[in-house]
Amino acid sequence: MKILAFLVLAAAVSLAAPTVDTYEIDARAVDTVLYPAGTYRYWIQSGKIIWDPQDQLLIVKNGKAADETTTIVTFEFDESTRGKTCELLFELWDRDVSTGTKTLDVFTYLDPLTGPRAFSAADAANWASTKSRGNHVGRIRVPKPGNAI
């Protein structure tokens, strides 16, 4: 259920029209917001990983291999989400930075852990180290400030 729901979730993002009224979405989704179960910053070259990287850059692509990072975000879906679709929405504040193409790509994982539990930094590091990134399922525009959708 978890990976299927994430595939649908990400697919909805890639198909969303750029003129979507977020007020309408918020009004329909008041009781159904799913927040990430975990957010992890992963250094691509070293394999270092930090859980819950508050007040840090999450994705760095600057041409210096030792600095470059990506982010793993996990979501937990229960039975109440079966058959539903949703979209990814990330809020950027004035203090956040978005440069370059101002987009981010969404991928699935080939072998995600399943079950109702929190995912540890070790889990995320294992996924990243086994190169288990799956299919590209969407691209999100990342304006600043504003909502990345």
WORANOR-V602921 format. One record per helix or strand of 3 or more residues. SS is the DSSP state (A for helix, B for strand). FROM is the first residue (numbers start at 1). TO is the last residue. Records with the same first field share a line. If there is no record, write none. Layout:
# WORANOR-V602921
SS->FROM-TO, FROM-TO
This chain:
# WORANOR-V602921
A->2-15, 22-28, 79-81, 121-129
B->38-43, 49-51, 69-74, 90-92, 103-109, 133-141, 146-148
